[in-house]
C-alpha cells in the first residue's frame, strides 16, 4: 500500500511540473517603422472600411480572420465550428470594415511561429507590425519522458499487484520477491521520466505588436447636406 501511494505521489508531481505549458516572456515588439516593400493603393478604401498595412517583422506569414463560431450538438456530442477568412500573406495591405477583427497568423517557413491577435480598424490608415509568437511541443525529450512514465506506471502497478497477491497467499517467496523487483523497476522508470518531462516541457511565448495611424490619413469628408426646409441651388 505504501509503495502504491509513493508511486501515485510521484506521478502527481510529474503531472504538476512536467505536463503543463511553460509561459515564457513575450516577444520583443518591432520598431515603429513603415515597411519599405509595401505600397498603398492609389484609390481610397470603400466607405465604412479602413486601410491597414500588416507586416510580421520581416517574416512572411499567412493571415486569416476569425469570422465567428458556432456550436453544434447531436447524439450527445458537441462540436465547435470556427469560421475563417483568408486575408493575405505578409507584408500586405488590406481594407477591413470598421471595428475589431481577431486574426491568426502562421509563419510560412517555421511552423512553431504563430500568433493570435486582434486589430481595431478605424477611418485612418494604420500600420500593424507584429512579431510572431512561438510554441514548441518539447520534441524528442518529451516523447521519451512520456513513454518512460507510461511504462513505469504499468510496471509499478503490476509489481504492486503481484506483491499484494503474494502477501495474501501462502506463497511468500516468488510472488512477493518478483513483485518487489517489478515495482522497484517501475518506480525507477517514473523517477527517471521526471527530468525528461521537465526538460521537454512545452513552451509558449506570446507575440508583440507595434501599431500606429499613418500621419495625414483621415476619413473622407461627408457630403454636404442642405439644412431642413431649404433647397440647394442647381447650376
Secondary structure, DSSP 8 states (H G I E B T S, - for coil): -HHHHHHHHHHHHHHHHHSS-EEE-------S---TT----SS---TTEEEEEEE-TT--EEEEEEEEEEEEEETTEEEEEEEEEEEEESSEEEEEESEEEEEEEEESS-TTBEEEEEEEE-SS-EEEEEE--EEE--HHHHHHHHHHHHHHHHHHHHHHHHHHHHHHSS--SHHHHHHHHHHHHHHHHHHHHHHHHHHT--EEE--EEEEEE-TT-----------TT------
